[in-house]
Amino acid sequence: MNKRYQFFTISETSEEAFSRPTFSVTNNSSGTQIGMIGWYPRWKQFVFFAESNTVWSAGCLADVQGFLNALNNPS
């Protein structure tokens, strides 16, 4: 499951954590990784791990939230 947004792209990586896929969040302009999405066993759901010194607008956070909702609530 990969998704390109206006400012970043979320791409599935080849790594797994807790037998679940992980996803890289990459800046579209620089190609720099700005976050990860992975399984958090204590909460039993996928969560977003932002890299330090990154700044997120409400719109970008809404995009990440929509992606997380799709992962955590598959149809």
C-alpha positions, 0 to 999 in steps of 0.5 A: 500500500503506497500513497503519494500526497502533495508534500510526501509519499508513504511507501511500504518498506521491505522491513517488518516489525511484529510480523506487520509491514512498515512504511517510510514517509518521504519528503517529495522535494528532497527524498529525505525520510521524515517519518515511519509508520509501523505497528505499536504492539501496546496499542495494537495498531499502526502509529506514526513516528515522526523524525525529530526536527520535522514540522507538520501542518494540519493538512499533512497530519490529516493525510497521515491520519487517513492512511493510518485509519485505512491500515487500522480499519481494513474493509 
